[in-house]
Amino acid sequence: MPDEGQFVESGSFKVDRARALDKLMRFQLEKPERYLLPWVRAGVASHATAIDIDYTDLGLSLSFDGDVIPEAQLRDPYGTLLGDFSDENTAARHIAIGLLAALRLKPAGIKIDSGIAGKRRSLVVKDLQEDDLKRAKGPETKTIINAHWHGPDKELARQHMTELKGSCLVSPIPIRVNGNELKRWTRGPERTGIYFEAGSAFGWITPADGEAEESRFDAYVLGVSSGQTTFSLPAAQVRGYVNDNRFRLNASQSSIVVDSRWKEVKEVIAQKTELLTQQIIEEQIPRMNQAARLVRKVPFYKIWETSMRQESDAPTPVNRNQWLADIGVGIAAYLGLTSRNPKDIPAFLRETAKMTTWLRTASRRMPIHGAPLFFSVGGKVLTYKQAKGARSESGSIMYVQGPWEHRNTLDPATLWCCGAHDVEDLKAQFDNKVKEIKR
């Protein structure tokens, strides 16, 4: 907020309060319908064991246990936004952020109850200029936020819930909406990946899609989505999420601030990416050996080719007996595939091709030791070093492309490219120092 105030030793701003709050109201959240998200953060910051949200067409109630909001922070509900940030005022600050956003929707009123029995207080807010703190009765010890609309509005309630769902996938505590718990990931959404914890941060990484040149992450603070961030790693690129309650949010609460803490977390992600790369290599070696045998047979060759181009081939019915005859009962038994539904084979090849593309893309940036990248006509799987060692006397790496037919008449060390995409990868890997054998 340039030119809006002067910073003093206490860390407070000498500004016109109403003017400052009005500006905060307009810029704190881009979409005011997302007011529930900071209130969820407040619950997590209060060390709650669960958050309950109940809504009707007339309004909603959000409640959580854990630490109460101090009376002083209820008496001055926006004071935490104008002063210094601290761990002690984190919950109150997020309640204030949600309050400013909710007021932009012109509710009939908002009431916040918090405190232990006998010292419980109720803050009633009608608008930015009018609020009133009263003594609250009853044995309740939870913090309860009630928002009321001027009349029934089904679409409004539905929209508010839509903004909530999908934004709390890594919440450390259950969030129940009208009794139904929202979906949460225990670690990550997919099989292939690594979950990690490092100090105040936790997250999950998996290989980036296709030939991505950047890593992409969903950032979370207090279990609530805080936008996406991208950056480039030295070799393999990944995607995933990372939550750190020490991340700082920008003024609009839409993304995290790139500061020293984010740089520390990036270093952790880089270390975990190296571990993930080794994990994928170990998984890919037997998978690529299986794929090398499978793709000699049509239609598996076609599946591999389209998968490497990152295109989806239309699923076709597979007759089991015909499939076994196609691949050969002996090979199927050797690969352990005779008991597998033949419809599983395309999925196996697509996943193997996906990981191969990821490793090839990473290897172009920085050679990765031991990564299985290419097929040879002799049926072997070659690493970058092995492929490089197969140069001819002219210094070029020799390759053939197309279906397997009659490849056994060639030098077994010759590289076999299953289509144009394999050729492009080979050229990119070896600076175009490759030569095709025409048959």
JOTA-V448316 format. One record per run of one state. SS is the DSSP state (h for helix, s for strand, l for the rest). FROM is the first residue (numbers start at 1). TO is the last residue. Records with the same first field share a line. If there is no record, write none. Layout:
# JOTA-V448316
SS->FROM-TO ; FROM-TO
This chain:
# JOTA-V448316
l->1-6 ; 8-12 ; 14-16 ; 28-31 ; 46-49 ; 57-58 ; 65-70 ; 76-78 ; 83-86 ; 104-108 ; 115-120 ; 126-130 ; 136-142 ; 149-153 ; 165-173 ; 178-179 ; 182-193 ; 199-200 ; 208-214 ; 222-223 ; 232-237 ; 245-248 ; 250-255 ; 257-259 ; 295-299 ; 309-319 ; 328-328 ; 335-342 ; 366-373 ; 377-380 ; 383-383 ; 389-390 ; 392-396 ; 402-406 ; 410-414 ; 418-419 ; 430-433 ; 437-439
s->7-7 ; 13-13 ; 50-56 ; 59-64 ; 109-114 ; 121-125 ; 131-135 ; 143-148 ; 174-177 ; 180-181 ; 194-198 ; 201-207 ; 215-221 ; 224-231 ; 238-244 ; 249-249 ; 256-256 ; 374-376 ; 381-382 ; 391-391 ; 397-401 ; 415-417 ; 434-436
h->17-27 ; 32-45 ; 71-75 ; 79-82 ; 87-103 ; 154-164 ; 260-294 ; 300-308 ; 320-327 ; 329-334 ; 343-365 ; 384-388 ; 407-409 ; 420-429
